[in-house]
Amino acid sequence: MDLNISWRVLVGALVTYYGTLVFYRLFLHPLAHFPGPRLAAISRWYEAFYDVVLGGQYTSKIAELHKIYGIKRFYPNIRWAPTNIKPLTGPIIRISPSPSCDCTVFSKSNVVARQDLLRRNIDKLCQRISKLNGTAFNLGAAISAVARDNANEFIVGKAYNELDLEDFGIGLSISSQGAGTFWRTTKHVRWFGPAMRAMPIHWAEKVADEHTKSFLRYLQQSERDTRDTLAAVASSSPGHNVNNTMIYTIVHSDLPPADKTFDRIFEELATVTGAGFETTSNTLRLILYHLYTNNTILERLREEITIASDGSGPIPLKKLEQLPYLTAILQEGLRLSPGVSTRAARITDKDLFYMSWRIPTGTPVGMTTILMHTDEKLYPDPMRFNPDRWMNSATKGTITSTFAPFSRGTRMCIGMHLAWAEMYLLLAYLVKEFDFTIMNATAGDFELEKDNFGIGTKASCNLMAHVTLREG
């Protein structure tokens, strides 16, 4: 009898609690008057359905809801209208500190000073491609390999030589693209990520496919290298070139000791290097597809590069950055394939006002870069790859104000200058040296298909092409 009463009390308490919570969120919450789906206001399981069950479709759903509501609410946040970024990129943003925030490794001056490292890997890529003259190969995998080699050597000081692998290490590329499933699940099932990370790697290897095994081997090697580099930094060992690495910068910074432990540094390195892999590669694959399927754009770019070259050697990075059409092509690529496809939230430290709406202090407000970049009010025919939209002085100022492929404000992508340098140098090399015939692909293969945190595409890391060396 007592047991039955206990169960009734428990069920009654749960029903009362959740019923009260639903009522509060729908009618009494400070954001209750903002428009949006009722289910989204009640629970984040609305978002989880699109993220987990439908496989990364919430960004697409957000685009659909913006057309219906404009500004919209999803529990417990607000979605900002897609073209308004300025109010949230100033000093009103509250953020959590990150050990790499002031890392000089990624400064513009350091990237320029170390551009020879990037050129060396790009030269290596071009040598590999030259040997494939007259054949078809996976250009997309090759782009990923050079991006990984650049990121690892630049950030960690370790050459992993992915470009030496016959398949360009495509397994690591595929597993990196597939990490979106892990991220989306962890976002909603909070114990899932820690549980997976707690699993011994040798257990994971027993059930993993070959692509995941490639990632696990890389992870183990990266962990060993981080320990070795950390030890070298601590001992100032002359046998290790560590002074210009992210590890050295963190260890010799004024950060608290808790941010200088191995676990904290390795986590930071994994985040930063991982962010430099498929993000830059995705953008370059999209650009290369459009260049080599549109001869007018390609020849105009080649003409600009030819005029800029004085025949004495490679064009300096600074000079490439001053080429307007090359820059416009990169901007258009970043517009359609920015680094992040998920929403970026900022927390307001004072009330914000949007049209007739007042957004209370402390409200997380989100914007989604890819939706800002494809707003048809600013970008006519938004899915068309059109570099000329960046050459028009009458419209450039307007679209630049909402252009944020690396985010904005104090949470801007730390590797932005490195990414720009890679893209300038690599694109100039490739269009000068090679003709590619793109095989079995369409423009839609390189556009957003699902939210992997980064851009998830149908093509994944693939871009098959037949290569021919250009004469002269």
C-alpha positions in Angstrom: 0.0 0.0 0.0 2.8 2.4 1.0 4.6 1.5 -2.2 1.6 2.3 -4.4 1.2 5.7 -2.6 4.9 6.4 -3.2 4.6 5.7 -6.9 1.5 7.9 -7.2 3.3 10.7 -5.3 6.3 10.4 -7.6 4.3 10.4 -10.8 2.1 13.2 -9.6 5.2 15.3 -8.7 6.8 14.7 -12.1 3.6 15.6 -13.9 3.2 18.7 -11.8 6.8 19.7 -12.3 6.9 19.3 -16.1 3.4 20.7 -16.5 4.5 23.8 -14.5 7.7 24.1 -16.5 5.8 23.9 -19.9 3.3 26.5 -18.7 6.2 28.8 -17.5 8.1 28.5 -20.8 5.0 29.1 -22.9 3.4 32.0 -21.0 5.6 33.4 -18.2 9.2 33.2 -19.5 10.8 36.6 -20.4 10.9 35.4 -24.0 7.4 34.0 -24.1 6.2 36.8 -26.4 8.7 36.1 -29.1 7.5 34.1 -32.1 8.5 30.5 -32.9 7.3 26.9 -32.8 5.7 26.0 -29.5 7.6 22.8 -29.2 10.9 24.6 -29.6 9.9 26.9 -26.7 9.1 24.0 -24.5 12.2 21.8 -25.0 15.5 21.4 -26.9 14.3 18.0 -28.0 12.7 19.8 -30.9 16.2 20.8 -32.1 17.5 17.3 -31.2 15.1 15.7 -33.6 16.5 17.6 -36.5 20.1 17.3 -35.3 20.2 13.6 -34.3 17.2 11.8 -35.9 17.3 13.7 -39.2 21.1 14.0 -39.3 22.1 17.6 -39.0 19.1 19.3 -40.6 18.4 21.9 -37.9 20.3 24.7 -39.8 18.0 24.1 -42.8 15.0 24.2 -40.4 16.2 27.5 -39.0 16.3 28.9 -42.5 12.7 27.7 -43.0 11.6 29.2 -39.7 13.3 32.6 -40.4 11.1 32.9 -43.5 8.0 32.4 -41.4 8.9 34.3 -38.2 11.9 36.5 -38.9 13.4 36.8 -35.5 12.4 33.6 -33.6 12.7 31.9 -30.2 13.9 28.4 -29.4 14.2 27.4 -25.8 15.8 29.1 -24.0 17.4 31.3 -26.7 16.5 33.7 -29.4 17.4 33.4 -33.1 18.4 36.8 -34.5 17.2 37.8 -38.0 19.8 36.6 -40.5 21.2 39.9 -41.8 21.9 41.6 -38.4 25.4 40.9 -37.1 26.7 44.3 -36.0 24.9 44.6 -32.7 26.4 41.4 -31.4 30.1 41.8 -32.4 31.1 44.6 -30.1 32.1 44.9 -26.5 28.7 43.8 -25.2 29.6 40.1 -25.8 30.4 38.0 -22.7 32.7 35.0 -23.4 34.8 32.5 -21.7 38.6 32.8 -21.9 40.6 30.4 -24.0 44.3 29.6 -23.7 44.9 30.4 -27.4 43.1 33.7 -27.5 46.3 35.8 -27.6 48.5 33.2 -29.3 51.0 35.1 -31.4 51.6 31.9 -33.5 48.5 32.9 -35.6 49.3 36.6 -35.9 49.3 38.0 -39.4 53.0 38.9 -39.2 53.9 35.4 -38.1 51.9 33.8 -40.9 53.7 36.1 -43.5 57.1 35.3 -41.9 56.4 31.6 -42.2 54.8 31.4 -45.6 57.8 29.4 -46.9 56.5 26.5 -44.8 53.2 26.7 -46.6 54.9 27.0 -50.0 57.0 24.0 -49.3 54.0 21.8 -48.7 52.2 23.3 -51.7 55.2 22.6 -53.9 55.2 19.0 -52.6 51.5 18.8 -53.6 52.2 20.1 -57.1 55.0 17.6 -57.5 52.6 14.7 -56.6 50.0 16.0 -59.0 52.5 16.4 -61.8 53.4 12.7 -61.5 49.7 12.0 -62.0 49.6 13.9 -65.3 47.1 12.4 -67.7 45.3 10.4 -65.1 42.2 10.8 -62.8 42.7 11.1 -59.1 41.0 12.5 -56.0 41.9 16.1 -56.0 39.7 16.7 -52.9 41.7 14.2 -50.8 44.9 15.9 -52.0 43.6 19.3 -50.8 42.8 17.8 -47.4 46.3 16.3 -47.1 48.1 19.6 -47.8 45.7 21.4 -45.3 46.5 18.9 -42.6 50.3 19.0 -43.3 50.2 22.8 -43.2 48.1 22.9 -40.0 50.2 20.3 -38.1 53.6 21.7 -39.0 52.6 25.4 -38.5 50.8 24.8 -35.2 52.6 21.9 -33.6 55.9 21.9 -35.4 55.5 18.3 -36.6 55.5 17.2 -40.2 53.1 14.3 -40.6 53.7 14.0 -44.3 50.1 13.1 -45.3 51.1 14.2 -48.9 53.5 11.2 -49.1 50.6 8.7 -48.7 49.4 7.1 -51.9 45.7 7.9 -51.1 46.6 11.2 -49.5 45.3 9.9 -46.1 41.7 9.9 -47.2 40.7 7.8 -44.2 41.5 10.7 -41.9 39.5 13.1 -44.1 36.4 10.8 -44.1 36.5 10.3 -40.3 36.9 14.1 -39.8 33.8 14.7 -42.0 32.0 12.0 -40.1 32.7 13.6 -36.7 29.6 15.6 -37.1 27.4 12.7 -35.9 29.5 12.5 -32.7 29.2 16.3 -32.2 25.5 16.5 -32.8 24.8 13.5 -30.4 27.0 14.9 -27.7 25.3 18.3 -27.9 22.0 16.8 -26.8 23.1 13.6 -24.9 25.7 15.2 -22.7 27.1 12.0 -21.3 27.7 10.5 -24.7 30.9 12.5 -25.5 32.6 11.9 -22.1 31.7 8.2 -22.3 33.2 7.8 -25.7 36.4 9.7 -24.7 36.7 7.5 -21.6 36.8 4.4 -23.8 40.3 3.0 -24.2 41.5 3.5 -27.7 42.3 -0.2 -28.2 38.7 -1.0 -27.4 37.5 1.5 -30.0 39.9 0.0 -32.6 38.2 -3.4 -32.3 34.9 -2.1 -33.5 36.0 0.8 -35.7 36.0 0.8 -39.5 39.2 1.5 -41.4 38.6 5.3 -41.6 38.0 5.6 -37.9 41.1 3.5 -37.2 43.1 6.1 -39.3 41.8 8.8 -37.0 42.6 6.8 -33.8 46.1 6.2 -35.0 46.5 9.9 -35.8 45.2 10.7 -32.3 47.7 8.4 -30.6 50.6 9.8 -32.6 49.5 13.4 -31.9 49.3 12.7 -28.2 52.8 11.3 -28.2 54.1 14.2 -30.1 52.4 16.7 -27.8 54.1 15.1 -24.8 57.5 15.1 -26.5 57.1 18.8 -27.5 55.9 19.8 -24.1 58.9 18.0 -22.5 61.2 19.8 -25.0 59.7 23.2 -24.2 60.1 22.5 -20.5 63.8 21.5 -20.9 64.6 23.9 -23.7 66.1 21.0 -25.6 68.2 22.2 -28.5 67.2 19.2 -30.6 63.6 20.3 -30.9 62.4 23.3 -32.9 59.6 24.3 -30.6 60.0 28.0 -30.1 57.4 29.0 -32.8 54.8 26.5 -31.8 51.5 26.9 -30.0 52.7 24.7 -27.2 55.7 27.0 -26.6 53.4 30.1 -26.6 51.0 28.7 -24.1 53.7 27.3 -21.7 55.5 30.7 -21.7 52.3 32.8 -21.4 50.9 34.3 -18.2 48.0 31.8 -18.2 47.2 30.1 -14.8 48.9 26.7 -14.2 45.5 24.9 -14.8 45.6 26.0 -18.4 49.1 24.6 -18.9 48.6 21.0 -18.0 49.1 18.3 -20.7 45.4 17.5 -20.9 44.4 21.2 -21.3 47.1 21.9 -23.9 46.3 18.7 -25.9 42.6 19.5 -25.9 43.4 23.0 -27.2 45.8 21.6 -29.9 43.2 19.0 -31.0 40.6 21.7 -31.3 42.7 24.2 -33.2 44.4 21.8 -35.6 41.2 20.0 -36.2 39.5 23.3 -37.1 42.2 23.8 -39.8 41.6 20.5 -41.6 38.3 20.2 -43.4 37.2 23.8 -43.1 39.8 25.2 -45.5 39.6 22.1 -47.6 35.8 22.4 -48.0 36.2 26.0 -49.2 38.9 25.1 -51.7 37.1 22.1 -53.1 34.0 24.3 -53.8 36.2 27.0 -55.4 38.1 24.5 -57.6 34.9 22.9 -58.7 33.5 26.3 -59.9 36.7 27.4 -61.4 37.2 24.4 -63.5 33.6 24.2 -64.6 33.5 27.8 -65.6 36.1 28.7 -68.1 35.3 32.4 -68.1 36.1 32.8 -64.4 39.2 30.5 -64.7 40.8 32.4 -67.6 40.1 35.8 -66.1 41.9 34.6 -62.9 44.8 33.2 -64.9 45.2 36.5 -66.7 45.3 38.4 -63.4 47.9 36.0 -62.0 50.0 36.2 -65.2 50.1 40.0 -65.1 51.1 39.9 -61.5 54.0 37.5 -62.1 57.3 39.1 -63.1 58.8 35.7 -64.0 61.4 35.8 -61.2 59.7 33.2 -59.1 56.5 32.6 -57.1 54.3 35.7 -56.4 54.8 36.9 -52.8 51.8 36.4 -50.5 51.5 40.2 -50.0 51.1 40.7 -53.8 48.6 37.9 -54.1 46.5 39.5 -51.4 46.3 42.7 -53.5 44.8 40.9 -56.6 41.1 41.9 -56.7 39.7 39.0 -58.7 41.6 36.3 -56.8 40.4 37.9 -53.6 36.8 38.1 -54.9 37.0 34.3 -55.8 38.1 33.5 -52.3 35.4 35.7 -50.8 32.8 34.0 -52.9 34.1 30.6 -51.9 34.0 31.5 -48.2 30.5 32.9 -48.6 29.2 29.6 -49.8 31.5 27.5 -47.6 32.3 29.3 -44.4 34.1 27.5 -41.6 31.1 26.8 -39.4 27.6 25.8 -40.4 26.0 25.8 -37.0 24.6 28.8 -35.2 27.0 31.0 -33.2 25.6 32.4 -29.9 26.6 35.5 -28.0 25.3 36.5 -24.6 24.2 40.1 -24.2 25.4 42.2 -21.3 22.7 44.7 -21.8 19.3 44.9 -23.4 19.3 44.7 -27.2 16.6 46.2 -29.4 15.7 44.7 -32.8 12.9 46.6 -34.6 10.1 46.5 -32.0 11.6 43.7 -30.0 13.5 44.1 -26.7 15.9 41.2 -26.0 16.6 41.0 -22.2 20.1 41.1 -20.7 21.7 37.7 -20.4 19.9 36.2 -23.4 22.0 34.0 -25.7 21.4 35.3 -29.2 22.4 33.1 -32.1 23.2 33.8 -35.8 24.0 31.3 -38.5 26.8 32.4 -40.9 25.7 30.3 -43.9 22.2 31.8 -43.7 23.5 35.3 -43.5 25.7 34.5 -46.5 22.8 33.2 -48.6 20.2 35.9 -47.8 18.7 36.6 -51.2 18.0 40.2 -50.2 21.7 40.9 -50.1 22.9 38.2 -52.5 20.7 37.9 -55.6 20.7 34.3 -56.9 22.5 33.4 -53.6 23.6 29.9 -54.5 25.3 31.0 -57.7 29.1 31.2 -57.6 29.6 34.8 -58.7 32.9 36.6 -57.8 31.7 39.7 -59.6 29.4 40.5 -56.7 32.6 41.4 -54.7 33.9 43.6 -57.6 30.9 45.9 -57.6 31.7 48.9 -55.4 28.1 49.9 -55.1 27.1 46.7 -53.3 30.4 45.5 -51.8 30.1 47.6 -48.7 26.6 46.2 -47.9 27.5 42.5 -48.3 30.9 42.9 -46.5 29.0 44.1 -43.4 27.4 40.7 -43.1 30.3 38.6 -44.4 31.6 36.6 -41.4 33.2 33.3 -42.6 35.5 33.3 -39.6 32.9 34.8 -37.2 33.4 38.3 -35.7 34.4 39.9 -32.5 36.5 38.4 -29.7 35.5 34.8 -30.7 36.8 35.2 -34.3 38.6 32.2 -35.7 42.1 32.2 -34.4 43.5 30.6 -37.6 41.9 33.1 -40.0 45.2 34.5 -41.3 46.7 31.0 -41.8 43.6 30.0 -43.7 43.7 33.1 -46.0 47.4 32.5 -46.7 46.8 28.9 -47.6 44.0 29.7 -50.0 45.8 32.5 -51.7 49.0 30.5 -52.2 47.4 27.2 -53.2 44.9 28.6 -55.6 47.6 30.7 -57.4 49.8 27.6 -57.7 47.1 25.2 -59.0 45.5 27.4 -61.6 48.9 28.4 -63.0 50.2 24.8 -63.3 47.3 22.5 -64.0 44.2 22.0 -66.0 41.6 19.8 -64.3 38.6 18.1 -65.8 36.0 17.7 -63.0 34.4 14.2 -63.0 31.0 13.0 -61.8 30.2 16.1 -59.7 27.6 18.9 -59.5 27.6 22.3 -57.8 25.2 20.9 -55.2 27.7 18.3 -54.1 29.8 21.0 -52.4 27.0 23.0 -50.8 25.7 22.5 -47.3 23.8 19.2 -46.9 24.0 18.8 -43.1 25.3 20.6 -40.1 28.5 18.9 -38.9 29.5 22.0 -37.0 31.5 22.6 -40.1 29.9 22.4 -43.5 28.7 18.8 -44.3 28.5 18.2 -48.0 27.3 15.4 -50.3 30.8 15.2 -51.8 32.5 14.9 -48.3 36.2 15.1 -49.0 36.0 13.9 -52.7 36.6 15.8 -55.9 37.6 13.5 -58.7 39.5 15.2 -61.5 41.5 14.3 -64.6 44.8 16.4 -64.6 46.8 17.8 -67.4 50.0 19.8 -67.0 49.7 23.2 -68.6 52.4 24.1 -71.2 54.8 26.9 -70.4 
